Amino acid sequence: QVQLVESGGGLVQAGGSLRLSCEDSRRTFSVNNMGWYRQTPGKQRELVALISSGGSTHYADSVKGRFTISRDNAKNTIYLQMYSLKPEDTALYYCRRDPGGLFDYWGQGTQVTVSS
């Protein structure tokens, strides 16, 4: 049973933008904190952005001012709007529900590639 489905990844030139989406199949989506993480080969998975059930946000320093996380509880979906993309943003981006909590769950990931 697939619980988190990411979409929106792709290939973009440096300076471009992309919007990632993550749809959660659980009906309790609105009460969960959600997050976006990313990973490149040979490196640990790192936090990109978090959004609480109440809408509070937190960003990694490397993406502040360029990325925006948001949620639409009516659609059980979170988004990651990415602007001014850099080659170092190239990674597999993962959606995560309830980070560190009882319902912690990872999506399968969506690839973002930024060409220079």
Residue pairs with C-beta under 8 A, 6 or more apart in sequence:
1 25
2 25
2 108
3 24
3 25
3 26
3 97
3 105
3 107
4 22
4 23
4 24
4 25
4 95
4 96
4 97
4 105
4 106
4 107
4 108
5 22
5 23
5 25
5 107
5 108
6 20
6 21
6 22
6 93
6 94
6 95
6 107
6 108
6 109
6 110
7 20
7 21
7 22
7 23
7 110
8 18
8 19
8 20
8 21
8 110
9 18
9 20
9 93
9 110
9 111
9 112
10 18
10 111
10 112
10 113
11 113
11 114
11 115
12 18
12 85
12 112
12 113
12 114
12 115
13 114
13 115
14 85
14 86
14 87
14 114
14 115
14 116
15 84
15 85
16 85
16 114
17 81
17 82
17 83
17 84
17 85
18 82
18 85
18 112
19 79
19 80
19 81
19 82
20 36
20 79
20 80
20 82
20 93
20 95
20 110
20 112
21 77
21 78
21 79
22 34
22 36
22 77
22 78
22 79
22 80
22 95
22 107
23 75
23 76
23 77
24 32
24 34
24 76
24 77
24 78
24 97
25 76
26 32
26 76
26 97
26 103
27 76
28 103
29 73
29 76
29 97
30 53
30 73
30 76
31 53
32 53
32 97
32 98
32 101
32 103
33 50
33 51
33 52
33 53
33 98
33 99
33 101
34 50
34 51
34 71
34 78
34 95
34 96
34 97
34 98
34 99
35 47
35 48
35 49
35 50
35 51
35 69
35 95
35 96
35 99
36 47
36 48
36 49
36 50
36 69
36 78
36 80
36 93
36 94
36 95
36 96
37 45
37 46
37 47
37 48
37 93
37 94
37 96
38 45
38 46
38 48
38 89
38 91
38 92
38 93
38 94
38 112
39 45
39 46
39 91
39 92
39 94
39 109
40 90
40 91
40 92
45 94
46 60
47 60
48 59
48 60
48 63
48 67
48 69
48 80
48 93
49 57
49 58
49 59
49 60
49 63
49 67
49 68
49 69
49 80
50 57
50 58
50 69
50 99
51 57
51 58
51 69
51 70
51 71
51 78
55 71
57 68
57 69
59 67
59 69
62 88
63 82
63 89
66 82
66 83
66 84
66 85
67 80
67 81
67 82
67 83
68 79
68 80
68 81
68 83
69 78
69 79
69 80
69 81
70 78
70 79
70 81
71 77
71 78
71 79
72 78
72 79
78 95
80 93
82 89
82 112
85 112
85 114
86 114
87 114
87 115
87 116
88 114
89 112
89 114
90 112
90 113
90 114
91 111
91 112
92 109
92 110
92 111
92 112
93 109
93 110
93 111
93 112
94 106
94 107
94 108
94 109
95 106
95 107
96 104
96 105
96 106
96 107
97 103
97 104
97 105
98 104
98 105
